C-alpha cells in the first residue's frame, strides 16, 4: 500500500468515525490527489478550525478558485458547519476531509 493510499484510508476512517459519513472512496481519492504533495506535509495537511487566516485560504483557494463558487456568507457558513461536524475539539482536521465535505455540501463532485 502506497503512502497516499494509507492517507486516503486514514481520511476515510475520520469521515466514518468523526463525521458520521460513509465516504465515496473514488471522490475522496480524487480530492486527495488534487491536494498534491501538501498531504505529506504535517502543517499543510491539516486545517486549523480557529485560525481565521487559514479558513480564509480554504474559502479563497478552494471554494472560490477550485470549485468556482461566488464569494458569499454561505461559504463561511459552510466552512463553519464542516468544522463543527468534524469536531472543533478534534486537533487534527485533515484538509482532504474538510475539502471532501465541502465538495459534498455544495454538490460539486463534477469538478473532480
C-alpha positions as CSV (number, residue, x, y, z in Angstrom):
1,X,0.0,0.0,0.0
2,X,1.4,3.4,-1.0
3,X,1.7,6.3,1.4
4,X,-1.1,8.1,-0.5
5,X,-3.4,5.0,-0.1
6,X,-2.6,4.9,3.6
7,X,-3.6,8.5,3.9
8,X,-6.8,8.0,1.9
9,X,-7.7,5.1,4.3
10,X,-7.0,7.4,7.3
11,X,-9.2,10.1,5.8
12,X,-12.0,7.6,5.2
13,X,-11.8,6.4,8.8
14,X,-12.0,10.1,10.0
15,X,-15.1,10.6,7.8
16,X,-16.8,7.5,9.2
17,X,-15.8,7.8,12.9
18,X,-15.7,11.6,13.5
19,X,-18.1,12.9,10.9
20,X,-20.6,10.0,10.7
21,X,-20.3,9.9,6.9
22,X,-19.9,7.0,4.6
23,X,-17.3,8.3,2.1
24,X,-17.4,7.9,-1.6
25,X,-13.9,6.4,-1.9
26,X,-13.5,7.4,-5.6
27,X,-14.3,11.1,-4.8
28,X,-12.2,11.0,-1.7
29,X,-9.2,9.7,-3.7
30,X,-9.7,12.4,-6.3
31,X,-9.9,15.2,-3.7
32,X,-6.7,13.8,-2.0
33,X,-4.8,13.6,-5.4
34,X,-5.9,17.2,-6.1
35,X,-4.1,18.4,-3.0
36,X,-0.8,17.2,-4.4
37,X,2.2,16.9,-2.2
38,X,0.7,19.0,0.5
39,X,-0.8,15.9,2.1
40,X,2.6,14.7,3.0
41,X,3.5,17.9,4.9
42,X,2.2,17.8,8.5
43,X,1.3,21.5,8.6
44,X,-0.2,21.8,5.2
45,X,-2.2,18.5,5.5
46,X,-4.3,19.9,8.4
47,X,-6.6,22.9,8.8
48,X,-6.9,24.9,12.0
49,X,-10.6,25.5,12.6
50,X,-9.9,28.5,14.8
51,X,-7.4,30.3,12.5
52,X,-9.3,32.9,10.5
53,X,-6.4,33.3,8.1
54,X,-6.4,29.6,7.3
55,X,-10.2,29.4,6.9
56,X,-9.9,32.4,4.5
57,X,-7.4,30.4,2.5
58,X,-9.8,27.4,2.3
59,X,-12.5,29.8,1.2
60,X,-10.5,31.7,-1.4
61,X,-8.2,29.0,-2.8
62,X,-10.6,26.0,-2.7
63,X,-14.2,27.2,-2.7
64,X,-13.8,30.2,-5.0
65,X,-10.8,29.3,-7.2
66,X,-11.1,25.5,-7.4
67,X,-14.9,24.9,-7.1
68,X,-15.8,28.2,-8.9
69,X,-18.3,29.4,-6.3
70,X,-19.1,33.1,-5.8
71,X,-17.9,34.8,-2.6
72,X,-20.8,35.0,-0.1
73,X,-21.7,34.5,3.5
74,X,-22.9,30.9,2.5
75,X,-19.2,29.9,2.0
76,X,-18.3,31.0,5.6
77,X,-21.4,29.2,6.9
78,X,-20.5,26.0,5.0
79,X,-16.9,26.1,6.3
80,X,-18.2,26.6,9.9
81,X,-20.7,23.8,9.5
82,X,-18.0,21.4,8.2
83,X,-15.6,22.3,11.1
84,X,-18.5,21.8,13.5
85,X,-19.3,18.4,12.0
86,X,-15.6,17.3,12.1
87,X,-15.5,18.5,15.8
88,X,-14.0,21.7,16.9
89,X,-12.1,20.0,19.7
90,X,-10.6,17.5,17.3
91,X,-6.9,18.6,16.9
92,X,-6.2,17.1,13.6
93,X,-8.6,18.2,11.0
94,X,-7.3,16.9,7.7
95,X,-7.5,19.2,4.7
96,X,-8.6,16.4,2.4
97,X,-11.6,15.5,4.8
98,X,-12.6,19.2,5.0
99,X,-12.4,19.6,1.3
100,X,-14.3,16.4,0.6
101,X,-17.1,17.5,2.9
102,X,-17.2,20.9,1.2
103,X,-17.4,19.3,-2.2
104,X,-20.3,17.2,-1.0
105,X,-22.0,20.2,0.7
106,X,-22.0,22.2,-2.5
107,X,-22.7,19.2,-4.7
108,X,-19.6,20.0,-6.8
109,X,-18.5,16.4,-7.4
110,X,-18.5,17.2,-11.2
111,X,-15.3,19.4,-10.6
112,X,-13.5,16.1,-10.0
